Amino acid sequence: MHILALSCDESHRSLQLAIAHHCESIAFPCISTGIYRYPKQQAAEIAIATCQTVAQRQASLHICFCCYDSENLAIYQQTLR
């Protein structure tokens, strides 16, 4: 599944679809923080909060955040602490 510019609801829906299809893992890129210039910190906070909510109910789903540059990686690492 490949989706561009997800909203929070759409991210949640992607997670629900992964669970419904018995996926073992799902990866989320830093969506819209490049060309669309969505604030990187805010994007990370939304993505992490959404995934944590779902992960509390579905602990077996492996969630990977794909950070395509060192700035996004640092933001995700700091936010996950």
C-alpha positions as CSV (number, residue, x, y, z in Angstrom):
1,M,0.0,0.0,0.0
2,H,1.4,3.4,-1.0
3,I,-0.3,6.6,0.2
4,L,0.7,10.2,-0.1
5,A,0.0,13.0,2.4
6,L,-2.0,11.1,5.0
7,S,-4.1,12.8,7.5
8,C,-4.2,11.5,11.1
9,D,-7.4,9.7,10.4
10,E,-5.9,8.1,7.3
11,S,-2.8,7.0,9.2
12,H,-5.1,5.4,11.8
13,R,-7.0,3.7,8.9
14,S,-3.8,2.4,7.4
15,L,-2.9,0.8,10.8
16,Q,-6.3,-0.7,11.1
17,L,-6.0,-2.2,7.5
18,A,-2.6,-3.7,8.4
19,I,-4.2,-5.3,11.5
20,A,-7.2,-6.5,9.5
21,H,-5.0,-8.1,6.9
22,H,-2.8,-9.8,9.6
23,C,0.3,-7.8,8.5
24,E,3.3,-8.3,10.8
25,S,4.7,-4.9,10.1
26,I,4.0,-1.5,8.6
27,A,6.3,1.4,7.6
28,F,5.4,5.1,7.7
29,P,7.6,7.6,5.9
30,C,7.9,11.3,7.1
31,I,4.9,12.2,5.0
32,S,4.4,15.8,3.7
33,T,7.5,17.2,5.5
34,G,9.5,17.6,2.3
35,I,7.9,19.4,-0.6
36,Y,4.7,20.1,1.2
37,R,6.7,21.7,4.1
38,Y,4.5,20.3,6.9
39,P,6.3,21.0,10.2
40,K,8.6,18.1,10.9
41,Q,8.1,18.1,14.7
42,Q,4.3,18.2,14.5
43,A,4.3,15.4,11.9
44,A,6.4,13.2,14.1
45,E,4.3,13.9,17.2
46,I,1.1,13.0,15.2
47,A,2.6,9.8,13.7
48,I,4.0,8.6,16.9
49,A,0.9,9.3,19.0
50,T,-1.3,7.6,16.4
51,C,0.9,4.5,16.2
52,Q,1.2,4.3,20.0
53,T,-2.6,4.3,20.4
54,V,-2.9,1.4,18.0
55,A,0.2,-0.4,19.4
56,Q,-1.4,-0.5,22.8
57,R,-4.2,-2.7,21.4
58,Q,-2.1,-4.6,18.9
59,A,1.3,-5.2,20.4
60,S,2.3,-7.8,17.7
61,L,2.4,-5.2,14.9
62,H,5.9,-4.0,14.2
63,I,5.8,-0.3,13.2
64,C,8.7,1.3,11.5
65,F,9.2,5.1,10.9
66,C,11.1,5.7,7.8
67,C,13.2,8.9,8.2
68,Y,14.8,10.0,5.0
69,D,17.2,12.5,6.4
70,S,19.2,13.1,9.6
71,E,16.9,16.0,10.7
72,N,13.8,13.8,10.7
73,L,15.7,10.9,12.4
74,A,16.8,13.2,15.2
75,I,13.2,14.5,15.6
76,Y,11.8,11.0,15.8
77,Q,14.5,9.8,18.2
78,Q,13.9,12.8,20.5
79,T,10.1,12.5,20.4
80,L,10.2,8.8,21.1
81,R,12.2,9.3,24.3
